[in-house]
Amino acid sequence: MRKKNKILVNEISDKDILFYLETRNQKINIENSISRKKINILDHFIWWFGNDNMKAYTVSKDNKRLFILTEIYYKINKVDIVVPGLMTCTKEYSIIDLLWTIRWQKENIDKVKKKLLCSISVPKDNFFSNKQAKYFGFKKLN
C-alpha cells in the first residue's frame, strides 16, 4: 500500500516534452516568467533538444504532478552558475508542498558542486517570492 501524501520527485525525460510545454504555457507560469509570451511548439522542441546543460524534474503527490523544477547550468569565466526554475502544474497544492519542493531543489543543487553561484530572478512586486528568497538565503543584486 502506498503512503498517502508522499511527495515524489522524478527526472523528466523526452516523453514529457509536451507536458512541459503545456505547463510552461499556463497563464500563471507565463505571468511569472521572464518571457511573458506563450512558447510555440517548434521553438520549444528546438530549445528542448538543444539544451544539454539542463536538468528537469516533476514533483508529484498522490499521483498528481504539482511542479516542474528546472536547473540550467552554465560556466562563465571559470565560474559555475546554476539558474533554477519552478513552474506550477496545478492550483491544487499547499504552501508546505511548495516549500518542501524549493528546499528539495536547493539541496539537490548543493549536491552538484560546493562552489556554485545560484542565480534566480524574482519580480519586485511578488511578496511571497521575495520572502522565500530571503528565507533560503538569496542575496539581492542591483
N, C-alpha and C positions, 0 to 999 in steps of 0.2 A: 504494500500500500504506500502510495506517495504522500509525503508530508504536504499538507495544505499551507499556503502562504510562503513556500520556499522560493527564494529568488535564484534564478539560474542565469548564467552568462555563457553565451556561445559565440564563437568566432563566426563572422559572416563569410559565406562563400559566394562564388559566382552565381549560384542558383537563387541567391537573394537579391540580385541586381534590380529587379523591377519593384520588389517590396521597398528597397532602399529609396528608389526614385519616388515612389508613391508617398513614402514618409517625408522625404525632403520637400515635396511639393504641397504638403498640408499647410493650411493658412498660418497656423501658429509657428511652424518652422520657417516659413518664408519671412514672417514678421521678425523673427529673432536671428535671421541670417544676415551676413554682411551683404550678400547679393539678394535683394528683395524682389526677385522675379522667379517665376516658375522655370524649371530646367526642362528643356525638351529631351526626348528620348535619345536622339543621336548624340547630342552633346554629352549626355550622361554616360552613354556607352564609351565614347572616346575618353572621357575623364576616368571612368572606372578601370578600363584596361590599360590606361597609360599611367596609373598611379601605383607603382610598386613599392612606394615608401609609406603606404597607409595600412593600418590595422583597423578593423571594424568589428563590433560585437553587438549582438542583441541581448537585451536584458528582459527576462520573462518572469512572470509569476502566474501560477495556476494556468499554465498553457496559453497565456495571453502576453504578446510582446508589448512591453511598456516603453522601452527606449532603444535607440541605436546610439552607440558610442563610437567615436572615431578618434584615431590618433595618427596624425601625419608627421613624419619625422624628416628633418632637414639637417644638413651640415653646411654652415655658412662660416667661412673664415676660421675653420677648425673648431667652431662652436656647435655642439649638438643641441638641436632645438626640437621640441615637440609642440604641436598645436592640437590640443584635444577639442572634441566637439561632442555635443549631445543633442539628439533630436527626440521629440516626443512622438510615440506611435499611437497613443490613445489619450483620452482625457481621464481615464479611469486608473489613477494611481494616487498613492498617498505621498505626503511630504517625506515620510520615513523612507518610502521606496526611492524617492528622488535622492535624498541624502545618502542612502546606502549605495546607490549607483555611482554618485560622484566620488564617494570615499573609495569604492572598489577601483574606479578608474585611476584615481590618484595613486593608490597602492600598486596597481598594475604598471603604471608609468615609472614609478620609483624602482621597480624591479629591473627595468631595461638598462639604465645607467645611473650611476651616482651623480655625475656631473652633467646634468641635462637642464637646459633652460626651457621652462614650460611657459608658453605664451597663450593667453586667452583674450578674447575681446568681449567686453560686457557693455551693453548700452547704458549710458549715463542715467536714463530715466527708469531702469529696471531695478526696483528696490530689492527684490529677492536675489537676483543675480549678484548685485553688489554686496549684499550681506553674505552670501555663500562664498564669494571670492575672498572676502575678509576672513571668514571662518576657516577657510582652507589655507590661509597664509599667503595669498597672492598679494603682490605689491603693485600699486597704481603707478603707471608711467604717464608722463605728459607728452 
